[in-house]
Amino acid sequence: MARTSIATPAWTRFGALAAALVMLAVAGWVFNDHILFFGFPDGFSSELGRAENTMAIGFCWFSLALAALTLGLFWRSFFAPIGRLLLVALGLYAVVTVGLVGLDMQFRTYMMDDAGG
């Protein structure tokens, strides 16, 4: 029997919505942890702190854009299959996240941080 509906299965639809919410939560956590009180209270920022702040700002914008795209995929899932597009979006998010974590680890090996000593 041929499938007559082109709509996406419910688990993929739920996955798109859950992925968008996770991206928004991670962006909020990064914003709260690395951007919100940057340089507080005296305005001092180390070389590592400035590099992490710049990466955090870029990551937050990337996460917000990809979350909006994923919410768009969630909306599209009611009309067309989104499985492959969702996998590409999640793969891109994973690659960028792992790449930025690796870059931060690299920065921590040679940049001065704000820990006293």
WORA-V542981 format. One record per residue. N is the residue number from 0. RES is the residue in three letters. SS is DSSP state (helix for helix, strand for strand, loop for the rest). PHI is phi in whole degrees, 0 to 359 (NA if undefined). PSI is psi in whole degrees, -180 to 180 (* if undefined). Layout:
N/RES/SS/PHI/PSI, N/RES/SS/PHI/PSI
//
This chain:
0/MET/loop/NA/129, 1/ALA/loop/281/146, 2/ARG/loop/279/127, 3/THR/loop/264/-21, 4/SER/loop/265/139, 5/ILE/loop/259/4, 6/ALA/loop/292/156, 7/THR/loop/282/146, 8/PRO/loop/300/156, 9/ALA/helix/296/-36, 10/TRP/helix/293/-34, 11/THR/helix/289/-39, 12/ARG/helix/299/-47, 13/PHE/helix/297/-38, 14/GLY/helix/297/-39, 15/ALA/helix/295/-43, 16/LEU/helix/294/-44, 17/ALA/helix/296/-40, 18/ALA/helix/296/-42, 19/ALA/helix/296/-41, 20/LEU/helix/292/-37, 21/VAL/helix/294/-41, 22/MET/helix/298/-42, 23/LEU/helix/293/-39, 24/ALA/helix/294/-42, 25/VAL/helix/294/-41, 26/ALA/helix/298/-40, 27/GLY/helix/294/-40, 28/TRP/helix/295/-44, 29/VAL/helix/296/-41, 30/PHE/helix/299/-46, 31/ASN/helix/293/-36, 32/ASP/helix/276/-36, 33/HIS/helix/242/-14, 34/ILE/helix/243/-41, 35/LEU/loop/303/-52, 36/PHE/loop/248/39, 37/PHE/loop/294/125, 38/GLY/loop/78/10, 39/PHE/loop/278/142, 40/PRO/loop/263/-13, 41/ASP/loop/258/0, 42/GLY/loop/86/0, 43/PHE/loop/287/138, 44/SER/loop/217/136, 45/SER/loop/276/174, 46/GLU/helix/298/-43, 47/LEU/helix/293/-40, 48/GLY/helix/298/-41, 49/ARG/helix/294/-40, 50/ALA/helix/293/-44, 51/GLU/helix/294/-37, 52/ASN/helix/296/-44, 53/THR/helix/296/-43, 54/MET/helix/295/-38, 55/ALA/helix/293/-40, 56/ILE/helix/297/-46, 57/GLY/helix/298/-41, 58/PHE/helix/294/-39, 59/CYS/helix/296/-45, 60/TRP/helix/296/-41, 61/PHE/helix/298/-44, 62/SER/helix/296/-42, 63/LEU/helix/295/-41, 64/ALA/helix/294/-44, 65/LEU/helix/289/-32, 66/ALA/helix/293/-39, 67/ALA/helix/295/-41, 68/LEU/helix/297/-41, 69/THR/helix/292/-37, 70/LEU/helix/294/-35, 71/GLY/helix/296/-39, 72/LEU/helix/295/-37, 73/PHE/helix/300/-44, 74/TRP/helix/295/-41, 75/ARG/helix/293/-24, 76/SER/loop/296/-18, 77/PHE/loop/284/-15, 78/PHE/loop/241/-27, 79/ALA/loop/211/158, 80/PRO/loop/292/140, 81/ILE/loop/234/7, 82/GLY/helix/307/-52, 83/ARG/helix/292/-41, 84/LEU/helix/296/-39, 85/LEU/helix/294/-40, 86/LEU/helix/296/-40, 87/VAL/helix/296/-44, 88/ALA/helix/296/-44, 89/LEU/helix/291/-37, 90/GLY/helix/295/-41, 91/LEU/helix/297/-43, 92/TYR/helix/297/-42, 93/ALA/helix/294/-43, 94/VAL/helix/295/-45, 95/VAL/helix/294/-42, 96/THR/helix/296/-48, 97/VAL/helix/295/-39, 98/GLY/helix/297/-43, 99/LEU/helix/290/-36, 100/VAL/helix/296/-43, 101/GLY/helix/297/-40, 102/LEU/helix/296/-40, 103/ASP/helix/295/-41, 104/MET/helix/298/-39, 105/GLN/helix/296/-44, 106/PHE/helix/299/-36, 107/ARG/helix/292/-17, 108/THR/helix/282/-24, 109/TYR/helix/226/-8, 110/MET/loop/266/148, 111/MET/loop/282/134, 112/ASP/loop/259/-176, 113/ASP/loop/262/18, 114/ALA/loop/282/133, 115/GLY/loop/286/168, 116/GLY/loop/190/*
//
